[in-house]
Amino acid sequence: MIQATLASALTFAVVAVIAYRRPQALKAQAVVGIALACTLVLMVGMAFALSAHNIWLVAVGFVSRSVGRSLTILLVALCLVRLKSSKEVAFAVALGTFISSVVELFSVYLATPLSAAFAVGAIQAVTILWACKPAKQVLDVTAKGDPVETLQLADPNAFLSPVNGVFICMLLVWGVVTALGRRNVYGYVAVVAIMKLMDSLGTLLGAVSGHLTNDFVQTDFFMATGFALTMVFLFFAFLWCGFRNFSFNDTIESVTSVAVPVSEPIEQPAEEPASEPVLTVQDVLDRNCEEIGARCGLTEREREIFTMMAHGRNGRYVMEHFVISRNTAKSHIKHIYAKLGVHSHQELIDLAAGVSRDAE
């Protein structure tokens, strides 16, 4: 049903927005609770719908199943990122796909549609409960970090664009997405949600195109043929323009690790008065930031931001300290990276720390 596919797309769209803007709100208890509630609605709702012969209740049951299934996929994806190797991920995905296919196949042969709904719902509930604990461990980590849109300021290469090719190509996509999650867990939930959103939108587009073609066949065969050929041409043109140079390996390697985000000022321990002034590590780091900034042609504001980031402060701290917009902070950081020849926050910190070590 198109309604069910649309519900799945909307579910992943909501998850992606929350993961991108407010990861702290994405609690494991809430995800598990909603998934179980949707599973319960599937089983109970289908019972009432079939007994009352109400098509609207049947539609509610299918939509509930789609939402519950979408959240179950999210929980399982969070479990995958905890696996250590790509072989383990491939085995887990293959096993899960096989079990899902067997369940779908045998549900068709059950005595009644109600029995099938209860069987699917029971297996989905068991999967949710099994995935709850490992998924919670991953979500607890992401909840401690800043939002993706904030982390992107200092580490633009640590996150994929929503229109990246990895979200369009579904071949081996779980292995690629899990590899991305191991490199940067803070963006993993958003990556999974965007991937499944693209999957659902592709299904919707295919379904709509199929219905239109069928309608054209009944009225004008030549128009139907022309429409089908046009869709095929657009598809191959899309692949040629967007994926000629696409590489899964390059996509994974392009994602950098995120430096530990620090949004609050770092408290310095109290020091005993010394007879002679002694340069602390922080003083040496500040001095070397000034030297690097002068050598690389940083402006006064860029030097201030460079020093802050060298001390571990992130983009959000820069925005709040200077009372500037996100785009302004992003522009400053981009210029700093370009002048210093670095590509991530961690590389910036390593550059400053390496100079300070040489100085000492």
N, C-alpha and C positions, 0 to 999 in steps of 0.2 A: 504494500500500500504506500502511495506517495506520502500520505500523512505521517506514517511511521518513519519513513526515511527523513522527512522534513524535521520531525521531532528529534531524531538522532543528530541531524546537522545543528539544530538550535542548541541542543545539550552541549555539544562539543564547542560551539561558538561561545556559550556562556562560560564554560570552564576555561577556555583560552583567555577570555577577557579578564576573568578573576585572577588567573595565574600570572597574567601580564601586569596587572595594576595593583592587586591586593592579595598576594600569596598567603598572607596571614589568615585570610578569611576561608581558605581552602582547608578545612579541618577534615581529618580522616573519619571522625565520628559522624560528621554531617554527610559526607559522601556515602558512607556505608548505610546510614539511616535512610537516606533518600532512595538508594538502590534497593534496599530491602522493602521499603514501602511500595515502590513501583512494582516489585515482584509480587507482593501481596495483592496489590490492586489487579495485577494480571490474572492471578488465580481466582480471586473472589469475584472480580468484575466479569470474567468470562463465564463463571457459573451463573450469575444473574442474567447476563446477556443471552446465553443460550436457552435458559429456561423461559425468558420473556420474549425471545425472538426479536431483540432490539438491536438494530444495526449500529446505533450510536454507541451503545455500551460495548459492542464488539470493537468499534473504532477506538474507544478509550482504552480497552484492553491491549490492543496492538500498540498504541502510542506509549502506554505505560511500560510495555515490554521493551520498546526501543530505548526509552530513557534509562530504564534499569540496565539493559544490556550495554548501553554506552558507558555508564558509570562503572559497570563490571569490567569492561575493557580497560578503562582508565586504571582501576585498581590492579589488574593483572599486569599492565604496562609498568606500573610502579614497582611491582615485584621483579620484573625482568631486569631493571636497571641495577638490581643488587647482585645479579649473576656476574661471575668473574670473567668469563670468556665468551667469545662469539659462538663457539660450538655449543655451549650450554644454552645460549639464547636461541640458536637455531633448533636445537632439540626441543626446548620448551614450547616454541611457537608451533613447530610441526605437530607435537603431541596435542597441544590445545586445539589446533585446527582439525586434527583427526577426531578428537572427542566431540567437538562441536558438530562436525559433519555427521558422525554416527548418531548423535542425539537427534539432529534434524531429520535424518533418514528414518529412524525407528519411530519418531513421534507421528509420522504419517500413517503408520500401521497400527496405532493404538485404536482401541474400540471406538472412542468418541473424541471429538475435538476438546472436550473438557479434560479428558485424561491426558491428552497431549499438552494442554496448557499447564496442568499441574506438574507433569513430568519436567517440562522445560523450566518452569518456575522453581521447582525443587532443586534442580541441578544448578541453576543460576544462584540461588540462595546459598548453597554449599560453597560455590566458587567465591562468592562475596565474603563469607565468613573465613574461608581459608586465606584469602588475600589481605584481610584486614590488618593483621599485625605488621607484615613487612611493608605494606603500603604506608602505614602510619609512620614508620621509621623514616621513610623518604620525605613525606610531607612535613614531618617535624623539622627536618634539615632546611627545606625550602622556606618554611614559615619564619625561620630565624634570619633569613636574608632580606635585603631590600627588594622592592618590586623590580621586575625585568626592565621596565622603562627607565628606572634609576640606574641599575647596574650597567645598562647599555651605554650610559654617558662615558664611563671610564673604560669599559671593555666592549666596544662595538663589535669586535670580531668573535665574541663569545656567544653570540646569539644569532640565529638564522632569521632572515626576513620571512614574513608570512607567505610570500610568493616564491620562495625558494623551490627549486625543482624537486627536492627530496619529498615535498608534500604532495607532489603531483604523481611521481613514479611510485607505484605500490609494490614493484618487484623488489623482493628482499628488504622491504622498507623497515620492517621491525628490527632487523639486525643493525641497520644504519641508525635508526632513531635511538636504539639502546646504546650504541657506541657514542652517540652525541650526548646522551644523558650521563654516561660515565665521565665524559670530559667536562661537562658543566651541568650539575644536577639542578641548579637554580632555574634553568630554562626548560627543564625536561617536561614538566606538566603542560606548559604552553605548546611545546613541540608535538606531544602526543595528541593534544586536543586539536591543533591546527591540522595535523595529518588526517585525523578521522573526520574532521569537518570537510576537508577537500574530498575525502572518499565519499562522504554522503552527498556532497554537491555534485560530484561526478555521476553518482547513481541517479540523482534527480534529473540531471541534464540528459542522461541516456534514456530514462523513462519518458521524459517529455518529448524527446526527439522520436522515440519509437511510436508514441501515440500520434504525433503529427504525421509521421510517414504513413501509418495505417489509415488515418483520415484522408490523406491525399490519394491513397490507392483506391479507396472507394469512390472518389470523385473524378480523379484524373491520374491515370497511370504515369504519363510522361512527367507531370508535375512531381509526383512522388519520386520518380527516378532522379529528376533534377535535384530535388531536395536532399536525397540520400547522397548523391555524388558531391553536392556542395558541402555537406557535413563531413564527408571523408576528406575532401580537399582541405577544409579548415583544420581538421585534426592533424593531418600530416604537415600542414604549414606551421601549426603551433609547435609540433615536435621539432621541426627543422629550425625554426627561429629561436625557440627557447632552450633546446637541449642538444644542440650540435656539439658544444664543448662541455656538456655537463658530465661530472664525474662524482660518483658516490665517495670515492676515496678522498678526492680534493675537498669535497664538502665537509667530511669529518675532520680532515687535517686543518681546515680553515677556522674551525671553532677552537678558540683558546680557553684556557682555564681562567676562572674568575678569581681575582685576589680577594682575600677576606675583607668584606666591606666594613668600614668603620664610619658611622654617621655622627658619632658624638666626639667631642674633644677628648684627647688622650690625657689622662691625669698623670702628672709627673710625680714620682715619690719625693718626699721632702729630703733634702740633703743637708748634712751638717756643714756649718761654715768652715771654709778652708782658709788657710793663711795666704795661699796664692790662688788666683783664679784658674780653674781647671775646665777645659773644654769638655762638655759631655758629648755623647754620641749624637744627641739631637742637635747640638751646636755645630758639630762637624758636618752633619747632614745638611743643615741650613746653609752653611758656608759653601759646600760643594754644589748645592742647588743653584746658588748665586753664580758660581763659576761656570756651571754647565749652561745656565740660562744666558749669561753674557756671551759665551762662546757660540751658542746656537742661535743667537739673535732673538731671544724671547722678549716680548714687551714687559713692562713693569707688572701689569695685571697677570700676564701669562706666567711670570716668574712666581708670583704669589700663589697662583693655582698649582703650579708645578711643585712648589714646596709643600703645600697642603697634601697633594696626592702622594708625594714621596713619603710623607708621614702616615699614609694609609687612609687618609680621608677620601670619601667617594664623591660622586657627582652631586648627590643630594645635599651633602654638607656644603659643597661649593655654592650651590644655588641659594641655600639658606644664609650662608655667611655674607655673601655679596648682594643678596636680595635681587637676584637676576632670574630670568625665565629659563626653562629647561633648554630651549633652543639656543639661547645665548651661551649657557654653560657648555652645551654640546659643541658649539662652534669654537669656543676657547680651547676645549680639550682636543678637538680635532686638529687645530693649528699647532698645539703643543706637541702632539704625537708626530705630526709631519716634520716639524723642525728638529725634534730629537731623534727621529728615525726609529721610533718604537711603534708597536701595534697593540699593546694591551697595558692595562694598569700594572700588572705584575712585571712586565718588561721595564716600565718606567721606574718602579721601585728598585728593581735589580740594578738598573743603570746608576741611580743615586747611591745605592748601598755599595756597589762596586767601587765607585769613586771615593767614597768615604773610607773604605777599607784600604785603598791604595794610599790615601792621605795619611792614615794612621800607621 
